[in-house]
């Protein structure tokens, strides 16, 4: 499945930027993300674009612990029906398991495991399993770990202490900020990103428990997941293009053949999802171009031909139409 996240997460970053009195629209433009598109409740953002957005937000605020700020401002509404169902669950563990079960609604790249260690329950993020997966920005990991603490405290209406927090990266220079937020033992340079809680605390009945509200929100969750599944043709086309683009020229006919259908059938199915092959191909090319520009030293000409463009000028024109910047400008601003 294509890696995307709900547009509500960028909305959280807008709130963070506004708290810092920074023009969020300008930052989104620098990151190549259409600001107004996130008002669409069903809109989803590619994970590579989110990684870029985090980079620009950190640069604009000069705060490498921006994810902790985002976690402190987190609200269940940012998780759509999943957040409301969590709040209305019988206890924290039940709400947590309900969230994990439906986590693909929030982030299709998210993989979470629960590990039981004596009297502790450890919430662990699994690492990316393939080269197509986008490595999350450290601030995204800060938010991903910190929001569990915030959600537990909101649902329980009291201070729920974590027993330990783990990060795979070094936070020595910023350790006081982490300790102030989590108020427990922090383990940097760990083998995982995660947070641990006492199992007994997670089993207490919540004051916000409402079985009827849980049921209503689960209906909303199922409807949204059904909508996502109806877009599987677009997802499959994007995956095929991504897998093959750096190896060969990808055509609509070749993709249709790979999907065991005719070109006309593919066009009809994409049209039903308000999409086109050319539009998806361009989106994938631009996304891959961003990765090449920021993580490799390949020239613009090399990237253009690698992505199947007929000339560097054609590539540059398509890239600027999508990002409002030339490839060289994008590289200079993001490296």
N, C-alpha and C positions, 0 to 999 in steps of 0.2 A: 504493500500500500504506500502511496505517496505520503511523505512526511509533512504534515500540516498541523497547525494549532488554531484554536478558536480566535476570532478577532477580538474577543473580550480581553485577551492577554495584552495585546497592544493598547487597548483602552486603559488598562492598569498602568502601563508605562506613560500614557498621556497624563494621568493623575500624578505620577511621580515627577514628571517634568514640570507640571504646573506648580507643584509644591516648591520646586526649585526656581520658579519664575522664569522658565525657559519656554520659548515658542515651540510647542510640540509639532505644529504643522511644518515648520522649517526643518526640524530634525527628521521627520518622516520623509520629507522630500529628499534630503541628503541620503537617506537609506534606500531610496528608490521604491518606497511604499506609498500607494495612493491613500492619502489621509481620509478622504470621505468614504472610501470603500468599507472601512471597518464599521460603519454604522449599519451595514447590512447584517442582520442577526445570524444569517447562515453563511456569511463569508468566512473563509479560512485562509490563513497566511502560511506560505511555504516556510519550512524550518530554516532554510538557508537565509531567507529574508529576515527572519526573526533574529538570527545570529548577527546579521549586519545591523539590524535596528538596535540591538543591545550595545554593539560597538559604538554607534553614534550617540546613544544616550549616555554611556559612560564618558565619552569624550566631551559631550556638552556639559555634563555636571561635574566632571573631574572627580568622580566618585567610583572607585572600583568595587565598592560594597553596595552598589545600587540595588542589587537583588534583595538585600536585607531590608532596604527601605520599602521596596515593592511588597515584600512579605508582610511588613508591619501595616501596610495600607490594604491588605487583601480582604476581600469580602466574599461570602458564599455566592453572591450573584454572579461573580466572574466565572463560576463553574456551571452556569445555567441550572437546569433541573437537578444535576448531580449534587451541587452544593446545597440546594434546599432539601433534597432527600437525605443528605448527610446530617444536616442540622436536626431533622425531624426523626432520626433513627433512635432506636431504643437505647443504644450506648455507643461510645466512641469507636469501639472495634467493629461493630456492625456497620456504622457509617463509613469507616475506613475501607472495609471490604467491599461495600457497595460502590465506593468511589473507584477502587482498583478494577472492579468488574467492568465499569463503564469508562475507564480512563481514555480509551481510544476516541471517545467523543471530544475530550479536551485536547489531546495531543496524540496523533497516530504513531509517533515515534516512542511514546512513553512505555517503558517496561518496568514494573515494580514487583518486588518480591517481599513477602513477609517471612522473617526468620524468628523463630522462638528460641530464646536463650535463657533457660531457667525461668526467672520471674520477669523477664523483659521480652518485649515485642519490638523487633528491629524492622523499620521500613527502609528497604534498600532499592536504589535505582540500579537496574542492570545496565552494563555498558553496551554501546552500539555493537551489533553482531555482523555487520557487513560494510563494505567500503562505500555503499550508496548512502549509508546513514550519516546525517550531519552531526558533527560533534557539538554539543551545546556550549554556549558561552558560559564562563564561570558564574556570571551574575544570574543566568537562567538556573543554574544549579543551586545558587544561594536561595533563590525564590522557591525552587522546587522542593528544597528541604525545609525552608523556613515556613512555608505556608501550612504545613502539617501542624506545627506548633500553634499558629494563629487560628486555624480551623478548630483544633481541639479546645482551645481556650474560649472561643466564641460559642461553640456548641455546649460546653460544660458550664459556661457563665462563671468561670473561676480560673485561677492560675493552675494550669496543668504542666508540671515540670517535666522536661525531657531528662533522661538519665545520661545520654551521650549523643554526640553528633560527630559524623565522619565526613571528611572531604578528601578527594583524591589529589588535590593540588595544595601547594604550600601557601599558608596564610599567616606565616610568622609575623610579618610586618603589620598585619591588620588584626591580629588576634584579639586585642581589647574590644574591637567592634563586634566580633563574633561572640565573645563571652558576654558582652552586655545584652545582646539580642537573645541568645539561647540560654544563658544563665546555668550552664552545666559544663561538664568536661568536653573539650573539643579535641578531636584527633585529626590533625592535618596529615597530608601525604599518606592517607589510608588506602586500602585496596577497594574501597567503595565510597559512594556518596549516600548518606542515609542518616536516620535519626532513630533513637531508641526511647521507649517509654515503659513504665511499669504496667504489666498486664492487669493488675488489680484496679488501677485507675481507669483503664479503658473499658472495664466491664460495669462500671457504675451506671445506674439509670440516669438518662439525661433529662434536665428540666424542660427541654424543648421537644420531648418525644411526642409525636403525633402520627399514629398509624395511617390515618386518612390522608394526611399531607404527603407521607411517603408514597402512598399508592398513586396519588395524583401526579407527583413529580416523576415517578417511574414511567407513567404513561407518556409524559412529555419526552423523557429520555428515549424511550423506544421509538417514538415518532421521529425524533431527530436522527437516531441511528439508522432508521429506515430510509430517510432522505439521503444520508451519506452513502448507503449501500446502492441506492439508485444511481449514483454517480460512478459506479465501478468501471464503466467503459472508459471514461476519461482517465481514471486512475491507472487502468491496465495499459492504455496507450502511452501515458507518461512514463510508466515503468519500462516499457519496451524501448521507447526512444532513449531514455537515460542509459539503459544497458548497452545499446548498440551504437550510440552516436559517436563515441570516440574510436569505434572500430571500422565503421563503414557509413556510407551515405544512407540515410533512413528515408524511405519513401512511404507514401500512404498505402500503396499497393503491398509493399513488404510487410507493413504492420498489420494490414487486413489479413494477409496470408498467415501470419504468425497467430492471429486470433481466430483462424478457421472460419473466416467470413469473406464475403466479397467486398470490394471497395465501396460499392453503392450501399451495402448494408451498414458498413462502418460509418459512412457519412450520415446515414439516417439515424443511427444510434447516437452519434455525437451531436447531431442537430437537436435530438430530443433532450439532450442535457445542456442545450444552449452553448455548444462548443464546436470548434472546428479543428481539423488536423493541423492546419497551418498555425492557428493560434496556440495550440499545445506545443507544437514543435518550437515556435519562437520562444515561448515561456521557458522550456527546458534549456534551449540554447543559451538564453540570457542568464539563467540560474547557474549553469555550468561555467559560463564565461566569468561570472563573478568569482566563482571558486578558483578558476585558473589565474585570474588577475590578482587575487589576494594571497594565494598560497604557492604560486610558482613564479619563476622568472621568465616564462615563455613570452615571446614577443606577441604583439597584437596580431601580426600577420600569421604567426604559427597558430594562435588560438582560433583565428578566423577559419583557417583551413581544417583544423582539427574538428571543429564543430560543423563542418560541411557547407560553409558559405562559399560562394563562387569567387569572392574577392574581399580583401580587407575593408574596402569602402562600403560594401554591402553590409558586412558585419557591423561596422561602426555606426552606420545609419540605423540599423535595427536596434542596436544596443542603446543608442541615444533616445530613440522613440520610446523605449521601455523605462529608461532610468533618468532621462533628462541630462545625462552626462556622457561624454565620450569615454571609450574604454581607458584611455590614459588618465583622464580626470578621475575616474572611479578608482583606478589603482593608486593614484597619488593620495587620495582621501582616505583609503582603507588599508594602507600598509605603513 
